[in-house]
Amino acid sequence: MRLEITLPRERFKALKGRDVKAIIEGNLSRVEETLKAEREEFLRGKMGKLEEKLREMEGEIEELREFYEKALRDRELMTAERDRLRKENEELRKAVEERKRELERVHGS
């Protein structure tokens, strides 16, 4: 694996003549810890955003549930009203037919 490190000119001059490999190996464990800490911080942030999104979605689901329950209640009310109107219409139709027959008897006689 090849690793490239870019240094400012002054830092490069300060390292000239020193065992760079030993310096890198000596600091490798600290770099690994730093990378792990940064990764954990990133993941915590990501997890926080996901938890927030989950709460939003749960709220939306609750709103949809309430809407659905209201729609079901409204449907039941509309069905009951339709049935009531159907019965009323049938009764009115019978009354009209009865009145019609009475009028035919009166005018027909």
C-alpha positions as CSV (number, residue, x, y, z in Angstrom):
1,M,0.0,0.0,0.0
2,R,1.3,3.4,-1.0
3,L,0.8,6.4,1.3
4,E,1.4,10.0,0.2
5,I,2.0,12.7,2.8
6,T,2.1,16.3,1.8
7,L,4.1,18.6,4.0
8,P,4.9,22.3,4.0
9,R,8.5,23.1,2.9
10,E,9.6,24.1,6.4
11,R,8.3,20.9,8.0
12,F,10.0,18.9,5.2
13,K,13.4,20.6,5.9
14,A,12.9,19.9,9.7
15,L,12.5,16.1,8.9
16,K,15.4,16.0,6.6
17,G,18.0,13.6,7.9
18,R,15.7,12.0,10.4
19,D,14.2,8.5,10.3
20,V,10.8,9.3,8.9
21,K,9.6,5.7,8.9
22,A,10.3,5.5,12.6
23,I,8.5,8.8,13.3
24,I,5.4,7.5,11.3
25,E,5.4,4.1,13.0
26,G,5.7,5.9,16.4
27,N,2.7,8.1,15.7
28,L,0.7,5.4,14.0
29,S,-1.2,4.3,17.1
30,R,-2.2,8.0,17.9
31,V,-3.3,8.5,14.3
32,E,-5.4,5.3,14.5
33,E,-7.0,6.5,17.7
34,T,-7.8,9.9,16.1
35,L,-9.3,8.2,13.0
36,K,-11.4,5.9,15.2
37,A,-12.6,8.9,17.3
38,E,-13.4,10.9,14.2
39,R,-15.3,7.9,12.7
40,E,-17.2,7.4,16.0
41,E,-18.1,11.1,16.0
42,F,-19.3,10.9,12.4
43,L,-21.4,7.9,13.1
44,R,-22.9,9.5,16.2
45,G,-23.9,12.5,14.1
46,K,-25.3,10.2,11.4
47,M,-27.2,8.2,14.0
48,G,-28.6,11.4,15.5
49,K,-29.9,12.5,12.1
50,L,-31.4,9.1,11.5
51,E,-33.1,9.1,14.9
52,E,-34.5,12.6,14.1
53,K,-35.8,11.3,10.8
54,L,-37.3,8.3,12.5
55,R,-39.2,10.5,14.9
56,E,-40.5,12.6,12.0
57,M,-41.6,9.4,10.2
58,E,-43.3,8.1,13.4
59,G,-45.1,11.5,13.6
60,E,-46.2,11.2,10.0
61,I,-47.4,7.6,10.6
62,E,-49.4,8.8,13.6
63,E,-51.0,11.5,11.5
64,L,-51.8,9.0,8.8
65,R,-53.3,6.6,11.3
66,E,-55.5,9.4,12.7
67,F,-56.6,10.4,9.2
68,Y,-57.4,6.7,8.3
69,E,-59.4,6.3,11.5
70,K,-61.3,9.5,10.8
71,A,-61.9,8.3,7.3
72,L,-63.3,5.0,8.6
73,R,-65.6,6.8,11.0
74,D,-66.8,9.1,8.2
75,R,-67.4,6.1,6.0
76,E,-69.5,4.5,8.7
77,L,-71.5,7.7,9.1
78,M,-72.0,8.1,5.4
79,T,-73.1,4.5,5.1
80,A,-75.6,4.9,7.9
81,E,-76.9,8.1,6.4
82,R,-77.2,6.4,2.9
83,D,-79.1,3.6,4.5
84,R,-81.4,6.0,6.3
85,L,-82.0,8.0,3.1
86,R,-82.7,4.8,1.2
87,K,-85.3,3.7,3.7
88,E,-86.8,7.2,3.7
89,N,-86.9,7.2,-0.1
90,E,-88.6,3.8,-0.1
91,E,-91.2,4.9,2.4
92,L,-91.8,8.1,0.4
93,R,-92.1,6.1,-2.8
94,K,-94.7,3.8,-1.2
95,A,-96.6,6.8,0.1
96,V,-96.6,8.4,-3.3
97,E,-97.8,5.2,-4.9
98,E,-100.5,4.9,-2.3
99,R,-101.6,8.5,-2.8
100,K,-101.5,7.9,-6.6
101,R,-103.8,4.8,-6.2
102,E,-106.2,6.8,-4.0
103,L,-106.3,9.6,-6.5
104,E,-107.0,7.1,-9.3
105,R,-109.8,5.6,-7.3
106,V,-111.3,8.9,-6.6
107,H,-111.0,10.2,-10.1
108,G,-111.7,6.9,-11.7
109,S,-114.9,6.3,-10.0
